[in-house]
Amino acid sequence: MLDYVGLESDLDAEERMIRDTAREFVDDEVRPDVGQHWIEGTFPTDLIEEMGELGFYAPNLEGYGLPGVSETAYGILMQELEACDSGLRSMASVQGALVMYPIHAFGSDEQKEQWLPKLGTGEAVGCFGLTEPEHGSDPSGMATHAEAEDEGYLLNGSKTWITNSPIADVAIVWARDRSADDDPVRGFLVETDRDGVSTNKIDEKLSLRASITGEIGLNDVYVPAENVLPEVSGMKGPLSCLTQARYGIAWGAIGAARDCFETARQYATDREQFGGPIARFQLQQRKLAEMATQITTAQLLAYRLAELKERGEMTPQHVSMAKRNNVRMARDQSRIAREMLGGNGITADYSPMRHMANLETVYTYEGTHDIHTLVLGQDLTGIAAFE
Ligand SMILES: Cc1cc2nc3c(=O)[nH]c(=O)nc-3n(C[C@H](O)[C@H](O)[C@H](O)COP(=O)(O)OP(=O)(O)OC[C@H]3O[C@@H](n4cnc5c(N)ncnc54)[C@H](O)[C@@H]3O)c2cc1C
C-alpha cells in the first residue's frame, strides 16, 4: 500500500493493529461484494454489528465501553474503510461522529447509558438529521421546529439526504425550539418508531450507492423533555459534530484515492499494448507519479491534523482545509485512475469509477467544497463572503 514517505512506520502497536484489523475486515468481508452492493443500491447491513464488535464506531471516545484510541488510529480506520467504499466509511462516520459524539459530548447520563453501548456495538443504528429540502449549505435557516407540550415537545418538519434514516433506531434531529427566547437550535433524540415519524428511502442515487439514504418526516412527533440533548444550544451543537465527521472524511478520502492508485498501478503493469506493459510509457508513469505525490501530501496534512486534534489545537478551519483539499485530491485522482484502466475502467469490476462517483457525494456533504473555500477565505481575510 502506498506510504511513500514511511508515515506508517511511526504508528504505535495499537494503531497498527487497528489498521490491520480494518484492512482484513474489508478484504475478507466487504470488498468481494461491494461492487454488487453498489450496483444494487444496497448496504451490507449484516455487517453493521460486526463493525461494532471490531470497534469501528467512535473508538476515539472514552467510557461506555469505548476504548479512547488515538486520533491517528481513528483516522487510519477511516482511511482503510474508505479504501473499500465511501459508503462503508460513511456508516462508521455517521454512527460515530454524528450520533455517538453528540450524545457523548452533550447528552445526559441517562442518554449516554441508554444509547452509547448499543450504538457502539451496532445493536442500534443512529442517524443525524440536519439538512432540509430548502436548507442545505445554510442549515441555520432550518424550518424544523419544536413547541413545548406536556413536559416534552412536539416536533414538526422534514429533513432530507439523511444517511441511514431508513434503517435507524434513533435520529438526532436538530430543530428550532420555538418555546424558548430566540428559537435556539436544539438536538432531540427521536426514536424512529414514534408516532408521526417517517423515513422514506431516497432511490436512484448515482453516487454513494452502497449506502442507505433517506428523509425524516416529523408530523406532530411527541418527545419527552428528557430526549433533548441538555448540554448544547445553538448551531455550535450540529457544527461541532460536523467538525468531528469532517476530520474522518479528510482521512477517508485518502483511502479512496489510494485504492484508485493501487488499482491503476497494478493494471498498468499487467496490461500490455504495443508489445509491453502500459506502465513503460512515460505518459502513464507521469500519471502514477502525480497520483502518488498528491496522495502523500494529503496524508501529511491528515497526520498533522491528528497531532493538532490530539493536543486540542485543531480548529474547524484546519478541518475545512483538510476536508477540502483531500476530497478534491481524491476526486481528481479517481478520474485519472479510471482513465488508466481504459474501457475496463468503466465497469464495476474495478474500483476507480465507483470511487469517482462516490466522491461526488463526499465533495458535497459535510460542507460543500465551495463552503469550505468560504470558511478558509473568512479565516484568512477576516471577511465573510457567505451572503
Ligand atoms: C448521499 C448524501 C448523504 C448525506 N447525508 C447527510 C446526513 O446524514 N445528514 C445530513 O444532515 N445531511 C446529509 N447530506 C446533506 C449534505 O450535507 C448537503 O447535500 C450539503 O450540505 C449541501 O446542501 P444542498 O445539497 O442543499 O446544496 P445547496 O446548499 O443548495 O448548494 C448548491 C450549490 O450551491 C453552492 N453554494 C451554496 N451556498 C453558497 C455560497 N454561499 N457561496 C457559493 N456557493 C454556494 C454549493 O457549494 C453547491 O455547489 C447528505 C448528502 C448526500 C448527497
The ligand as a Tripos MOL2 file, in Angstrom:
@<TRIPOS>MOLECULE
LIG
   53    58     1     0     0
SMALL
NO_CHARGES

@<TRIPOS>ATOM
      1 C1        -25.5510   10.8720   -0.1510 C.3       1 LIG1
      2 C2        -25.6800   12.0100    0.8130 C.ar      1 LIG1
      3 C3        -25.7000   11.7620    2.1870 C.ar      1 LIG1
      4 C4        -25.9090   12.8190    3.0850 C.ar      1 LIG1
      5 N1        -26.0040   12.5420    4.4340 N.ar      1 LIG1
      6 C5        -26.4210   13.5420    5.2830 C.ar      1 LIG1
      7 C6        -26.7340   13.2400    6.6640 C.ar      1 LIG1
      8 O1        -26.5500   12.1000    7.1340 O.2       1 LIG1
      9 N2        -27.2360   14.2270    7.4370 N.ar      1 LIG1
     10 C7        -27.4560   15.4950    6.9640 C.ar      1 LIG1
     11 O2        -27.9310   16.3480    7.7300 O.2       1 LIG1
     12 N3        -27.1520   15.8160    5.6710 N.ar      1 LIG1
     13 C8        -26.6480   14.8710    4.8240 C.ar      1 LIG1
     14 N4        -26.3670   15.1720    3.4960 N.ar      1 LIG1
     15 C9        -26.6760   16.5250    3.0110 C.3       1 LIG1
     16 C10       -25.4610   17.3530    2.6290 C.3       1 LIG1
     17 O3        -24.7640   17.7500    3.7730 O.3       1 LIG1
     18 C11       -25.9420   18.5270    1.7510 C.3       1 LIG1
     19 O4        -26.2620   17.9910    0.4790 O.3       1 LIG1
     20 C12       -24.9030   19.6240    1.6230 C.3       1 LIG1
     21 O5        -24.7540   20.3080    2.8370 O.3       1 LIG1
     22 C13       -25.2450   20.6380    0.5330 C.3       1 LIG1
     23 O6        -26.5510   21.0890    0.6520 O.3       1 LIG1
     24 P1        -27.5100   21.0780   -0.6250 P.3       1 LIG1
     25 O7        -27.4390   19.7470   -1.2440 O.co2     1 LIG1
     26 O8        -28.8290   21.5980   -0.1930 O.co2     1 LIG1
     27 O9        -26.8390   22.0750   -1.6580 O.3       1 LIG1
     28 P2        -27.0160   23.6810   -1.6810 P.3       1 LIG1
     29 O10       -26.7070   24.2600   -0.3430 O.co2     1 LIG1
     30 O11       -28.3050   24.0360   -2.3070 O.co2     1 LIG1
     31 O12       -25.8300   24.0840   -2.6790 O.3       1 LIG1
     32 C14       -25.9390   24.0220   -4.1050 C.3       1 LIG1
     33 C15       -24.6640   24.6230   -4.6960 C.3       1 LIG1
     34 O13       -24.5530   25.9980   -4.3040 O.3       1 LIG1
     35 C16       -23.2880   26.2190   -3.6930 C.3       1 LIG1
     36 N5        -23.4210   27.2460   -2.6590 N.ar      1 LIG1
     37 C17       -24.2770   27.2370   -1.5970 C.ar      1 LIG1
     38 N6        -24.0850   28.3470   -0.8520 N.ar      1 LIG1
     39 C18       -23.0870   29.0480   -1.4390 C.ar      1 LIG1
     40 C19       -22.4110   30.2710   -1.1360 C.ar      1 LIG1
     41 N7        -22.7100   30.9940   -0.0460 N.pl3     1 LIG1
     42 N8        -21.4350   30.6880   -1.9760 N.ar      1 LIG1
     43 C20       -21.0940   29.9650   -3.0710 C.ar      1 LIG1
     44 N9        -21.6870   28.8090   -3.4130 N.ar      1 LIG1
     45 C21       -22.6600   28.3550   -2.6030 C.ar      1 LIG1
     46 C22       -22.8700   24.8740   -3.1220 C.3       1 LIG1
     47 O14       -21.4650   24.7930   -2.9510 O.3       1 LIG1
     48 C23       -23.4000   23.9160   -4.1910 C.3       1 LIG1
     49 O15       -22.4650   23.8040   -5.2330 O.3       1 LIG1
     50 C24       -26.0600   14.1440    2.5990 C.ar      1 LIG1
     51 C25       -25.9730   14.3980    1.2260 C.ar      1 LIG1
     52 C26       -25.7800   13.3510    0.3390 C.ar      1 LIG1
     53 C27       -25.7250   13.6620   -1.1320 C.3       1 LIG1
@<TRIPOS>BOND
     1     1     2 1
     2     2     3 ar
     3     2    52 ar
     4     3     4 ar
     5     4     5 ar
     6     4    50 ar
     7     5     6 ar
     8     6     7 ar
     9     6    13 1
    10     7     8 2
    11     7     9 ar
    12     9    10 ar
    13    10    11 2
    14    10    12 ar
    15    12    13 ar
    16    13    14 ar
    17    14    15 1
    18    14    50 ar
    19    15    16 1
    20    16    17 1
    21    16    18 1
    22    18    19 1
    23    18    20 1
    24    20    21 1
    25    20    22 1
    26    22    23 1
    27    23    24 1
    28    24    25 2
    29    24    26 1
    30    24    27 1
    31    27    28 1
    32    28    29 2
    33    28    30 1
    34    28    31 1
    35    31    32 1
    36    32    33 1
    37    33    34 1
    38    33    48 1
    39    34    35 1
    40    35    36 1
    41    35    46 1
    42    36    37 ar
    43    36    45 ar
    44    37    38 ar
    45    38    39 ar
    46    39    40 ar
    47    39    45 ar
    48    40    41 1
    49    40    42 ar
    50    42    43 ar
    51    43    44 ar
    52    44    45 ar
    53    46    47 1
    54    46    48 1
    55    48    49 1
    56    50    51 ar
    57    51    52 ar
    58    52    53 1
@<TRIPOS>SUBSTRUCTURE
     1 LIG1         1 GROUP 0 **** ****
